């Protein structure tokens, strides 16, 4: 739960609901994809494994993206529990979605990494309970090619439909019951990803998890 974290939060830090073996990420889909996925605990054949898919460990950033499950083709919000081994491997392979002179030797090196990596990292402003931007960032991982296929068919442990939770929290907020809404948020804490939380706070995007 982002708002319950200490004030001194690194600008780039992975925060997530996780266990010793799994980490939960969020996605939103149209019902014809999301409902079968939640029912069967796996992505259906209609889920296009060759396309890039973006996974988000932040529930509130997902709410910002899907408008509390109200945007077209994002009416079904899924909590996808995946293996930490898969998630950690994806982070190690990741390349920033944009050029950063502090991370890449030059623009050509970034372009080369972009061409060869099946995983993209993007940091977007984290959101508070009212979906306002916060001064620190939330991770998105874009998975393509082998990473996308592995996510759908190897890493996924369970898939839950959390659309009712999203709508309940939103209803409470609109009724002015922010404390009750906040109490329902999934608990997200710093993810133990080695060097991701030491030294340069963006070291994780350079594939230096340790």
JOHUHU-V596645 format. One record per residue. N is the residue number from 1. RES is the residue in one small letter. PSI is psi in radians with two decimals (NA if undefined). NEAR is the number of other C-alpha atoms within 12 Angstrom. D_LAST is the distance of its C-alpha to the last C-alpha in Angstrom with 2 decimals. Layout:
N,RES,PSI,NEAR,D_LAST
N,RES,PSI,NEAR,D_LAST
This chain:
1,x,1.91,27,25.92
2,x,-0.73,39,25.15
3,x,-0.29,32,28.27
4,x,-0.06,20,27.63
5,x,2.75,18,24.41
6,x,2.79,11,24.71
7,x,-0.66,12,26.04
8,x,1.37,13,23.23
9,x,2.22,23,20.83
10,x,2.58,25,18.35
11,x,-0.61,24,19.71
12,x,1.83,32,16.61
13,x,2.34,40,15.17
14,x,2.18,47,14.83
15,x,2.36,39,17.59
16,x,2.82,39,18.85
17,x,2.20,31,20.90
18,x,2.77,28,18.82
19,x,-2.96,19,19.29
20,x,-0.42,13,17.28
21,x,-0.20,20,17.37
22,x,2.83,25,18.35
23,x,2.49,38,18.10
24,x,2.29,39,21.28
25,x,2.85,45,21.86
26,x,2.53,43,25.28
27,x,2.79,44,27.54
28,x,2.39,43,31.29
29,x,2.89,35,33.79
30,x,2.64,25,37.50
31,x,-0.56,25,39.05
32,x,-0.30,20,39.79
33,x,-0.78,28,36.08
34,x,-0.72,35,34.70
35,x,-0.81,28,37.35
36,x,-0.63,23,37.13
37,x,-0.78,33,33.33
38,x,-0.66,30,33.67
39,x,-0.77,18,36.64
40,x,-0.20,18,35.09
41,x,0.33,25,31.46
42,x,2.76,32,30.44
43,x,2.41,34,30.97
44,x,2.94,21,34.42
45,x,-0.50,17,35.36
46,x,-0.25,17,36.42
47,x,2.05,25,32.85
48,x,1.82,19,32.16
49,x,-0.27,21,29.04
50,x,-0.19,19,29.38
51,x,2.71,20,29.07
52,x,2.37,22,26.08
53,x,2.46,31,25.46
54,x,2.21,32,23.73
55,x,2.56,43,22.08
56,x,2.08,43,21.89
57,x,-0.23,43,20.39
58,x,2.07,46,23.05
59,x,-0.77,49,26.48
60,x,-0.57,47,28.31
61,x,-0.63,41,26.93
62,x,-0.67,41,28.14
63,x,-0.68,39,31.46
64,x,-0.76,32,31.72
65,x,-0.69,32,31.13
66,x,0.00,29,33.60
67,x,0.80,25,36.08
68,x,0.74,34,35.98
69,x,0.49,37,36.58
70,x,-0.26,24,39.63
71,x,2.62,19,38.68
72,x,2.37,15,40.07
73,x,0.25,19,37.97
74,x,0.53,28,35.51
75,x,-0.22,30,37.78
76,x,2.00,37,35.64
77,x,2.22,42,32.34
78,x,2.39,43,29.94
79,x,1.95,41,27.18
80,x,2.00,39,25.04
81,x,2.10,36,22.92
82,x,2.86,38,20.26
83,x,2.52,27,17.77
84,x,-0.55,29,14.31
85,x,-0.76,23,13.29
86,x,-0.80,30,15.18
87,x,-0.82,41,14.01
88,x,-0.69,33,10.25
89,x,-0.69,29,11.25
90,x,-0.75,40,13.47
91,x,-0.70,39,11.11
92,x,-0.55,31,9.00
93,x,-0.10,31,12.55
94,x,2.63,37,13.97
95,x,2.46,39,16.17
96,x,2.48,38,17.91
97,x,-0.15,29,21.44
98,x,2.78,22,22.88
99,x,2.35,24,22.69
100,x,2.04,21,21.08
101,x,-0.38,14,21.95
102,x,-0.22,17,19.17
103,x,-0.71,24,16.53
104,x,2.47,24,18.59
105,x,-0.69,15,20.62
106,x,3.06,15,23.66
107,x,-0.64,17,25.12
108,x,-0.67,14,25.49
109,x,-0.69,19,21.79
110,x,-0.77,26,21.12
111,x,-0.72,19,23.97
112,x,-0.77,17,22.68
113,x,-0.66,28,19.26
114,x,-0.66,25,21.34
115,x,-0.57,19,23.52
116,x,-0.34,17,20.97
117,x,2.34,31,18.42
118,x,0.06,34,19.73
119,x,2.35,41,17.82
120,x,2.51,38,18.78
121,x,2.34,40,17.41
122,x,2.34,31,20.17
123,x,2.09,32,20.35
124,x,2.69,28,23.81
125,x,2.23,26,25.51
126,x,2.81,38,25.08
127,x,2.58,26,28.50
128,x,-3.03,29,30.49
129,x,-0.50,37,32.88
130,x,0.18,28,35.45
131,x,0.37,24,33.00
132,x,2.59,17,33.26
133,x,2.49,19,30.29
134,x,2.86,22,28.13
135,x,0.03,20,26.68
136,x,2.98,27,23.04
137,x,2.78,30,21.45
138,x,2.41,38,20.75
139,x,2.42,41,18.40
140,x,2.43,40,20.04
141,x,2.18,41,18.58
142,x,2.12,34,21.10
143,x,2.26,36,21.05
144,x,2.88,31,23.37
145,x,-2.22,23,24.51
146,x,-0.54,26,22.50
147,x,-0.71,35,20.09
148,x,-0.77,32,23.22
149,x,-0.72,27,24.87
150,x,-0.69,28,21.99
151,x,-0.85,43,21.82
152,x,-0.65,37,25.55
153,x,-0.19,24,26.11
154,x,-0.77,21,23.09
155,x,-0.47,32,20.69
156,x,2.18,34,23.54
157,x,-0.73,29,24.52
158,x,2.75,28,27.20
159,x,2.19,33,28.86
160,x,2.49,31,30.99
161,x,1.93,33,33.52
162,x,0.34,33,32.99
163,x,-0.78,33,35.70
164,x,-0.66,20,38.08
165,x,-0.79,27,35.59
166,x,-0.78,37,35.11
167,x,-0.62,25,38.88
168,x,-0.78,23,39.55
169,x,-0.76,31,37.27
170,x,-0.71,30,38.88
171,x,-0.75,21,42.33
172,x,-0.72,22,41.71
173,x,-0.78,23,40.54
174,x,-0.38,17,43.65
175,x,0.05,13,45.73
176,x,0.27,15,44.37
177,x,1.14,18,42.56
178,x,-0.68,21,39.20
179,x,-0.73,18,38.45
180,x,-0.67,18,39.12
181,x,-0.78,26,37.04
182,x,-0.62,28,34.04
183,x,-0.35,20,34.31
184,x,-0.16,26,33.78
185,x,2.47,32,30.50
186,x,2.49,29,27.50
187,x,2.09,25,25.27
188,x,2.16,30,21.98
189,x,2.84,26,19.49
190,x,2.34,30,16.09
191,x,2.27,31,13.54
192,x,1.42,27,10.76
193,x,0.79,32,7.88
194,x,-2.15,23,5.33
195,x,-0.08,25,5.85
196,x,-0.43,30,8.54
197,x,0.33,25,10.83
198,x,2.73,20,10.50
199,x,-2.42,15,12.02
200,x,2.22,20,13.23
201,x,-0.08,26,13.55
202,x,0.30,36,13.32
203,x,-0.48,31,9.94
204,x,-0.60,38,9.11
205,x,-0.24,43,12.10
206,x,0.13,34,11.05
207,x,0.61,28,8.50
208,x,1.02,26,5.51
209,x,-0.33,28,3.80
210,x,NA,17,0.00
